[in-house]
Amino acid sequence: MASTGFDEDGDTRGGMWVLEQKIDQPMDEEAERLKNMYREKKFSTLLLLRLAYQSLGVVYGDLGTSPLYVFYNTFPQRINNQEDVIGALSLIIYSLTLVPLLKYVLIVLRANDNGQGGTLALYSLLCRHANIRTIPNQHRTDEELTTYSRSTIREKSFAAKTKRWLEETPYMKNIILMLALVGTCMVIGDGILTPAISVLSAVGGIKVNHADLSNEVVVLVAVVILVGLFSMQHYGTDKVGWLFAPIVLLWFLLIGGIGIFNICKYGSSVLKAFSPLYIYRYLQREGKDGWLSLGGILLSITGTEALFADLAHFPVSSVQIAFTLLVFPCLLLAYSGQAAYLMHNLDHSEDAFYRSIPDKIYWPVFVVATLAAIVASQATISATFSIIKQANAHGCFPRIKVVHTSKKFFGQIYIPDINWILMLLCIAVTAGFKNKSQIGNAYGTAVVLVMLVTTLLMILIMILVWRCHWVLVVVFTGLSLIVECTYFSAVLFKVDQGGWAPLAIAGAFLLIMYVWHYGTVKRYEFEMHSKVSMAWILGLGPSLGLVRVPGIGLVYTELANGVPHIFSHFITNLPAIHSVVVFVCVKYLPVYTVPEDERFLVKRIGPKNFHMFRCVARYGYKDLHKKDEDFEKKLFHNLFVFVKLESMMEGCSDSDDYSLYEEQTEGSRQGLLNNNANTASLNMDPTVSSVDSIVSVASPLHMNATIQSSGHVSSHTEVDEVEFLNNCRDAGVVHILGNTVVRARRDSRFHKKIAVDYIYAFLRKICRENSVIFNVPHESLLNVGQVFYV
């Protein structure tokens, strides 16, 4: 009889089986089609044009509404002379060329994570290429996922040296995480400021034809629209989303056409702004005032980061086509047309866009402008929901309610708590500032900080992921930082004029995120250090020193390996334990999604007669626990399939049959089932899980079910293990969750006590319980309380 060893966590050596059994689940045809397109990377010209058209409503709404307020924020008082208009237009032209076109559309968009964009997507990409995650719950099998794509780094290369430096320097891991969180918080700030400035600027057009209206009326109308917009979020955009693309397309065609009209009417002399010489003349002539006006010029590229964050399911090539063929030319025409109008109307900078519209189409353009502002606001709100969901998956945001708003389109979500917080803050900004200038200053601060964070993360992406030559990295970094730091220096002077708002909002969210992440890491580290020794478990025997009552106990833990401390706490305080114990770990990986057929990992802990298993459920940062998802049913399905495959494997030889097994399970990873022949022998039941234990394929898997009652051992009966598990499930399933309280040690510093004992404790109190997220029936729930001192 072959001897079998166990590792320190009690997992059968060689017994980690990657379960990839297909689970039938209906998937939306559109989502499946897009998924297949990503894998094949083959697009016809017509399909690319169609996707480019569809991307307009999702990606470019924010960038497209900038002409509503750029010239006003650049010249909030008045324009001194015509040369200033030419200089400002030249700055706008080259800002649009350098940042959205060259940096984002041509370079940054290529750094997407399987179609997902944003700072946290960049962070996930880095985590896959270097071990920089601060929560150490990785396992080698995670790297075998089909979505866990990463490039190979050659030894002794600059990328390999950078990777080792990052992995061996603990503070660098925290710096990279903080950068990602700062970028995330600024995107949340965009979700507040974009609706405020877009809707207020669009509605402000009423005053052009009705000069007697007060500013308070305009603000009131904007607030009403914002309340309606946020109140409709729970319906999702599924039913009206098809309108977004035609609205934005019509908007771009209108502003481009109006621009051509104004250039023809007022003269084409503004086109000399394409010469960068006028930028130098403008800054030299205006001095500090010209430098400060860069804060208004910056608003011409707002929405650029949203272009990356809202990449969603659109292929990069379609987004690039939409920008180069439509968005970029129409924006240049729109700004050039406004500049041509302002050359002859220097006092009209406040309402330059609306005043430059021909009278016959004024009201239709006003309606389309308002609709475009709503679409732009909707895009940033949806992006905010998405990025908070990503932060939650990375362990950087409290557990909150996430609602799927569409059965057709993957990724359309609604977060009620965040929605109402955004609405209140958006109304406060709109009603508090009351004018586009101060909101514009706040908006510019948020945008430029996100761009700086993206640039810094892109340095590591170019080194570790793309493995670019250091000269290219220096050129990209130098040009990006020159442009962005120039704008940043300008907005710093406007912190007291509204620029403080995004800093305050981002600071509050950053505090919440960092404290939550800190508490999560400390709780995980405590569980890692206090996990139960397998030798102690084995010493208790198959009965675990308790009465084994019929039923299955699902013990939820954050540990992907080892027996958690909560289990020892449970069995030392209660007189009985279930016949079958399954340790359930739900963890998120730095991938955008985990395919359903690769989600669960199942393995046995200890000998068979202990009836202990571990099930790890893996999710990506875009995956959701749907309300109708029967997590328990899927878990048991995978557990039963594992037992059946284990029984089949024991009846196979070590050569040909093993290869056949790999083919049948569609990708069980090589080497995970190899038995370690050099492990030390243990005196255990010979029916322990072992690949070398040969059982006839035709014979059923027999096992000894040892159940003790009141200290007396019942008679041994040979039963099929699957039937045994079914009987235990019919007897009842109990979900055992740890109700942990985290406290700072008495000798901790003051700021740590504040963070852990008050802020983190408050967040834990108001966040959703795991039992709610996994739809655990209240009558089947057992909470085990314990206190952790960190």
N, C-alpha and C positions, 0 to 999 in steps of 0.2 A: 504494500500500500504506500503510495507516494506521500511524503511528508509535505506539509504546507505551512508557510510562514505568514506572519501578519506584521504589518508595519506598525509604527507607534500609534497610529490613529485607529488601528483595528481593522483597516481595510485589507482584504485578502490580497496578498502580493500577487500581481498579475491578474487580479480580479476586477480591475476597473474596466467596465464595459461601456463603451460609448453607444448609447441606444439611439438609432436613427430610423426607427420604425415610422412609416408614413401614417399620419393621422388625418382622416378625412375632415376637411374644413372648407366651407365655401369661401371663395375669394373673388373679389370684384374683378370683372373681366378687364376693366380699364387698368386697375392696379397691376394685374397679372401681365397685361400687355406691356405696360411701362417697365415692369421688372424684367421681362424677357428682352426688351429693347436694350436695357442697360447691360445685360449679360452679353448680348450679341454685338452691341456697339455698331450696328449697321442701320443706317437711316437713308431712306430715299429722299430726294430733293423735295418732293411734295409733302412728305411727312415732316421734314424739318421746317418747312414754311408754315405748316399747320401748327406745329408745336411752338414756333416763334410767335405766331399770332396769339396762341393761348397764353403764352408767358407774359404778354403785355399787361393783362389784368392783375397778375400776381406779383410780378417782379418790378415793373416800371411805374406804378402809380405814384409812388412817393417822389421819385426823381422827376417825373413829368409835371408835377404841380408846383415845382420850384419857381417858374416864371411869374407866379402870382405875387411873390413878395421879395424877390432878390434886389431889384433896383431901389425899393423903398428902404430896405435895411442897409443898402450900400450908401444911400444919400438920405438919411432920415430928416435932415433939415431942408436943404435945397442944393441944387447943382450950381457950381460957380461959373463954369464955362463949358463949351462944347468939347474941348479937348479932354475934360474929365470923363465925359460919356465914352469917348473913344478908348481911353485908358482902362476904364472899368470893363468895357466890353472885351477888350483884349485879354484882361485877366480872366474873365469868365470863359472865353474860348479856350485858353491854354489850361485852365483848371479842368474843364471838361475833357480835354484831350489827354492830359497827364494822369489824372486820377481815375475817372470811370473807364476811359477807353484803354489806355496803356496798362495801368496797374491792375485794375479789377477784371475787365472783360478779357484781356489777352493773357494775364498771368494768374491772378488770385483765383479766378473761377476754376482753373485747372487743379487747384488744391482741394477740391471738394472730396468729401468722404462718401463715395458711392452715390453721388448726387445730392448729398446734404451739405449745406453751407453754414457759415457762422463761426464764431470764435470757439464754441464748444466742439464743433465738428473738427476744427483744426486741432484742438486739444486731444480729441479721441484718436485722430490720425497719428499724433505724436506718441500717444500712449501705446499704440500698437508697434511702433518702431523703436521705442526705448521704454525701459521699465521705470516710468516716472509717476505711476499712479500712487497716490498717498494711502489708499486702502489696499493692503496687500492680500487680496483674495483671488489672485490669478492662479490658474492651473494650466499645465501644459496642454491639456485637451482643448482649452479655449482657442488655442492658436490653429487648431485643425478645422475650425468652422469655415464654411464656404465664403462667408462674408468677412472673415478676418484676414483681409488682404494686406500684405505688406511686402516690401521689396527686400532683397537680400543685401546685406552690407558686407563688403569685402574687408577682411582683416587688414589692419595696419593702414587703412584709408583714413582720411580726415573725418569722414562720417563715423567710422568706428571709434576714433579717439573722442569725438564729441559725445557719442552715445555713452561711452564708459564714464566720461566726466560728469554727465548729467545723472547717471545712475549711482555714482559713488559720492555725489555731493547732495546731501539731504536738503539743504536750504534751496537748491536750484529747483527741486521738485515743488516746493512751496511757492517759489517765485513764479514759475510757469503757471501753476494753478491760480495764483492771485491775478496774473495777467488775464487769464481766461475769464475769471469771475468779474474783473473790472470791465472787460468788454461786454460781458453778458448784462451787467447792471446798466451800462450805457445804452444797450439796445432796449432794455426795459424803459429807460428814460425816453428813448425815441418813441416807444409805444404810447407815451403820455403826451409828448410835445408835438408829434406829427399830426394827430387829430386836431389839437388845439390851433396850431398855426395854419394848417391847410383849410379847415372849415371856416375859421375866422377870416382868413384872406379871401376865400371864395365868396362868403356872405357879404364881405365888405363892399362888394360891387354894387350893392343896393344904393349906397350913398352917392355914387357917381351921378345917377339920374334923379336921386332924391336927396339933394344936399341938405334939406331941412331936418333929415333924420339924425337923431343924436347917436353918439357912439354906444351908449347904453343899450339902445334898441338892437344894434348890430350884435353886440355881445349876447344879448338875451336870445336872439334868433340862433346864434351859434351854439349856445348852451342847450337849447331845445333840440337841435339836430344831434348834438353829442349824446344827450340822454337817450334819444331814440335809437341812435347807433349802438350804444352799449347795451340797451335793453333788448335789442334783437339778437344779441350774440348767441343766446342759447338755442336759437333755431338753426344756427350754422349758415354756411354760404352755399349749401348744396343746391338749393332751389333757385337762387339768384346768381350763383357764381358764373353761369354762362353769359350773364350780361356784362361782366367786368371787362372782358377783352374788347368787345365792340365799343364800350364807353371810352376806354383809354385810347383805342385806335382812333375813334372820332375826335378825341381831345387833341391828340398829337397832330392829326391832319388839320384841325382848326387852327392851332397855334402856329403851325408851319405856314398855312395859307395866309393867316393874318400877318405873319412876319414878312412874307413876300409882298403882300399888299402895301405895307408901310414902307418897305425898302423902295418899291416903285413910286410911291406917292411922295416920300420925303427925300429921296435921293439915296444913291448907293455909296456915298462918301464914307459911311460907317464901315464898309468892308475893308478899309485900310487898317482896321483893328486886328486883322489877321497877322500883321507885322508885330513881333514881340517888342519892337523898339518903343512902341507907345506905352508899354508897361513901365519901362525904365523912365520915360519922360513923366508919366503920371506920378510915380512914387517920388521922383526927384522934385517935382513941382509942389506936390501937396505935403510932403514931409510926414510928420506924425499923423495928421488927419488921413492921409492916403494909406498909411500903414494900418490904422484902426479900421478903415473901410474894408479891409480884407475879411473882417468878421461877417460883413454882408455878402461879399463875393463867395465866401465859403458855402453859403446857403445854396448856391447853384449846383453843388455836388452832393447836397443832402439826399439821402435815398440811395447813395452808392453802396453803403454797407448793407442796406436792405436788399439790394440787388444780389448780394452774395448770400445773405441769410435766408432769403426767400427762394433760393434756387430750386428747392423741393424736388419734384419728379421730372423737371425739364432737363434734357441733355444740354451740356455746356454749349455745343455748337448752335442750338436753336436760340439760346439767350444771346449769343454773340451776333447771330444774324439779325435778330430783332433790334439790337442796339446800333449796329453799324448801318443797317439799311433804312431804319425808320427813326428811332429815338434820337440818335446823335444829330442827324441832319435837321430834324424838326426843332430840336432845342436850339441849335445854332441859328436857325432862321427866326425862331421866336425872340431870342435875345437881341439879334441884330435888328429885327423890326422894331422892338421897343426902343432900342438905342436910336434908331433913325427918327422915331417920333419924339424922343426926348431932346434930340439936337435942336428941334424947333419949339419945344415946350419945356424949358428948363425947370419950371415950377410944378410940374405934374409928376414928380418922382413917386409920390405917395400912392397914386393909383395909375401908374404907368400902363399896366396891362389892360385894365378896363377902359381907360381913356383912348387907348390906341385901337380899340375895336370899331369897325364901321357901324354906324347907327342902325342899319337895317338888320344886322344879325346880332345886335347887342344882347337881347334877352335869351335867344337860343344858346349863345355862348355862355351866358351867366348860368343857365340851367346845367349845361354840360360841365362847366367848371365846378359847380357844387357837387354834381355826381362824381366827377373825377376825384375831388377832395375826399368824398366818402369812401370811394374805392381805395384810395391811397391810405386812408385811416384804417380801413378794414385789413389791408395787407399787413400793416405794422402791428395791429392788435393780434392778428393770427400768428405773426412771427413771435410776438411776446409770449403767447401761450405755448408755442412750440419750444422756445428756448428755455422757458421755466420747466417744462417737462424734461428737457435734456439735463438741466441742472439737478433736478430731482433724481434722475437716473444715475448721475455721477455722485450722489450722496451729498449734494451741496444745497439742497432746498428741502424744507419740511414736506412730509407726505400730505398731499392735498387731493381734493376730488377732481378727477379728470373725466370729462364726458365726451364720448364719441358722438359727433353731430352728423355723421354721414355713414350710411351703409355701403356707399358706392366708392368713396374716395378715401384711401388710407391716409391718415395723418391729420384729418380735419378734426380738431379738438376744441373743447370749451372748458375753461377753468373758472367756475363761478366766483370763488373768493377773489381771485386775481382780477377778474373782470370788474367787479364793483370797486375794488381799490383803484384800478386804473381810471374808472369813470370819475370817482371823487377827486383824484389828483388832477385829472384833465380839466374838470370844471373849475377847480381851484386855480389852475394856471391861467385858464381863459378869462375867468372873471376877475382874478387878482391882478394880472398884468394889463388886461384890457386893450393892449395895442400890440401890433405885429413886431415892433422893434425889440421890445424886451423879450418876447417869446423867441424871436429870431436869435438873440444873443444866447439864450439858454440852449436853443436847438443846436447852434453851431458848436458850443462847448461839448455837447454829448457826441456829436458826429466826429469831430476831430480826434477825440480820445479813443473812440472805437477804431478809427483808422490807424492810429499809432499802435494800438494793441495788435491789430491784424498784421502790421508791418513787422513787429517784433516776433510774432509767432511764425510768420512766413520765413524769417531767417532760418529757423530750425527746420521748417518744412523743406526748404531748398537744400539744406545740408543732409538731413537724415532720410528724407523720402525721395527727393529728386536726385540727390547726390550731385548737385551742380558744382562747377569749378568755383573756387573761392572768389575769383575776379567777378563773376556774374553776381554772386551774393553781395559783394561790396557795392557794385554798381546799382543793383536794385535797392539795397538798403539806403545808400547815400542819396539817391534821387528821391526816394519816398520820404525820408526823414527831412530833407531840405524843404520840400513842399509842405509837409504836414506840420513840421515844427514852426515854419513861418506863419501858417494859419493859427497854430496854437498860441504863439506869442501875441497875436492880435486879439484873440478871444480872451486872453488872460486880463487884458485891460478892461474887459466888459463884465467881469465877474460880479461887480456891484450893480450892474445894470440888467440883471436877469440871468447872468451866467452862473450864479450860485444855485439856481433851481435844480439843474440836472446833477450837480455835485452833491446837493443835499439828498436828492432822491436816490442816487446811486450809492451814496454813503450808507443810507439806511438799509438798502437791499444787500449791500456788500457785508454789512455787519451781520445780518440775518444768515446769509449764505456761509460766511466763514465760521461763525459760531456753530452753526448746525453741522458743518463738515468736521470741525474740530471735535465736537461731541461724538459724532459718528465714528471717527478714527479712534478716539480714546476708548469708546465702548468696544470696538472690534479688537483693539490691542488687548484689552482686559480679558475678553473671551478667549483670545488666542493663548494668553499666558496662563489662564486658569482652566483650560480644557482638561477633561478627565483622562487619566492614564488608562490605556487599554488593559494593562496588566491588572488594574483594580477591577475593571469590568469582568475580565475573564476569571478572576479569583472568586467572583460571586456565583459563578456557575450559570447554567442555562436558565435557571429561574430568576437570576439577578438578585437572589436573596429575598425575593418577595413572592407574593401570590400572583401568578400569571392568569389574569382573568380574560375571558373571550372578548375579542375586539381588536381594533387597530388604533394605536396612538400615533398621531402625526405631531412630532416635536419640531417646531419651527426654530431655526437658528440662522445666524448670519455666517457661520463657519461652513466653508466648503469642504473641510476635512477635519477629522477629529470629533470626539464626543463633547458636546458643550457642557459648561458648568451647570446650566439649568437642569440637565438630566440628573446629575448627582444630587442637586438640591431637591428634585422631585422625588427620587426613590428613597432618600433619607428622611423624608417627612411624611410619606404616604405608605400604607401597608401593601399596596398592590400595584401592578403594572400590567399593561395589555399584553396579549399573547404575541402580537406583532408590533414592533416599534419602527417607525420610519422617520429618520431625521430629514427634514425638508429645508433646503437652503434656496432662497430666491435671490439671485444676484444679477446685477447689470454689468454688461461688458462694454468696452469702448468700441462698439460697432453699431451701425445704425439700426440693424435688425438681426434677429436670430431666426432662421427658417424654422417653421413649426416642426419639421421632421428631425431637427437637430437640437431642439430645445431642452430635452430632459436627458440627464445623465443618471444612471441607476447603478449602484453597486452594493454588494453585501458587506456587512460589517461583522467580523467574527465568524464562528462556526455556524453551520446551518441551523442547528438546534437552538441557537439564540434568537432566531427570527428577527434580526435587526438589519435594516437597510438604510442606505442614504440615497436621497433623490435631490439632485441639483437642477433647479429650473433656471435657465439662462435667458435673459432678455437683452435687447439692444435699447439704445436711448430713445428710439422712435416707437418701440413696441408699447402696446397698451394692454392693461388688464380690462377687457371689456366686461360690461355688467352681465352679459348673458354667457360669458365664458365659464364653463364648468371646470375649474381648475382641479378640483378633487377627482373628477371623473377621468381627466386626462392623466393625472398622476397615477391612478390605479391601473389604467390601461397600460402605461409604460412599465409599471412594476410587474404586471402579469406577463407581458411580453418578454421582459428581462428574464424572469424565472423560466419561461419556456425555452428561450434561447440558451440559457445556462444548462438546462437539462439536455438539449440537443448537442451542445458543445461537449459535454462530458462523454457523449457516446461517439465522438469523432476522434480520428487519429490525429497525430501531430502534424501531418504533412498535407496531403491532398484535401482532406476534409476541412482542415483549417482554412485553406484558401477558398473553398466553397462557402464556408461560413462568412468569410469577409464579403464575398460577392452577394450573398443573400441579405446581409444587413446594410448593403449600399454604402459602404465607406467606413466601416468600423476601422479605427486607425491602427496602422501597423505597429506592433510592439506593445500594445496596451493589454494584450491577453497572454503575453509570454510569461510563463511561470518561472520564477527565480529559483533555480536549482540549488543555489548556494545558501539559501536561507536556513536559519537554524530550525531544528525540529521542535515541535511543541506537542505535548501529550494531550490531544484533543480528539473529539469525535471524528472518526474517519470519513464522515460525510460532509466535511467542510468543502467549501467551493474551491475546486482545483481543476485546471485544465488537464492535468495529468491523470486525474481520477477517471478511469475508463468505465463507462456504463453502456450497455447495449442500447443502440438507437431505438430498437423496437420496444424495449422495456420501459415502463413509466419510471419517473423519478420518484424514489422512495425516500422518506425522511422520518426521523424520530421526532414526534411532537411531544415535548415534555412539558406538561402543565401541572403545577403543584397547587393544591388546595388545602389551606389550613395546615401547611407544613408537611402534608403527606403526598408522595409522588404517585400520580395516577399511572395506570398501565400504559405501556408503549403501544401505539397503534400505527401501522404503516398506512399513510394516506398520501395522496398526491398533493404536492405543495400548493399548486394553483387552487385546488379545491379547498385546501386548508385556509388559504388567504381569502377566498370567496366567503367561506363560512365565518371567518373573523370579521370581514367587512359587513356581512349581514347582521352580525351580533352588535355592531355599532362602531362608529368612528368618532374619536375625540381629538379635537385640535388643541394642542398644548402650546401656549405662547408665553414667552417671558415678559412679565410686566416689570421691566427694569427701571430703577431710579438711579440716575447718575449724580454723584456728589463729588465736589472737590475735597481733597484731603485737608485736614485742619492746618497743615503747615504750608498750604498753597499760598501763592501771592494774591494780593487783593483783586487784581484785574481778572485772574483766573477764577476766583470765587464768584465774581460778578457774572462772568461769561457762562460758567457751568451751572451755578446754583440758582441763577435768576433768569438770564436770557434763554439758555438752552432748556432749562426746566419749563419755562413758559411756552416755548415753541413746542416741546414735547406734549404739553398739556392740550394745546389747541390743534395740533396736527391730527390727521386721521390715523386710526388704529390699523394695524396690519389685518386684523380680523374683518374690518370693513372692506379693505382693498381686495381681499381674496374671497369675499362673500361667505364667510364662515357663519353657519347658523348659530344663533346665540345659545341654543340649548346644547350644542356640541362643543362649546368653547370652555377651556380651562386655562385661567391665567395663573402663572406661578410668579409670585413677587420676589424680587431680590434687589439689593442695593449694591451699586458699584462705586468704589472710591477711586478717583483718577487724579 
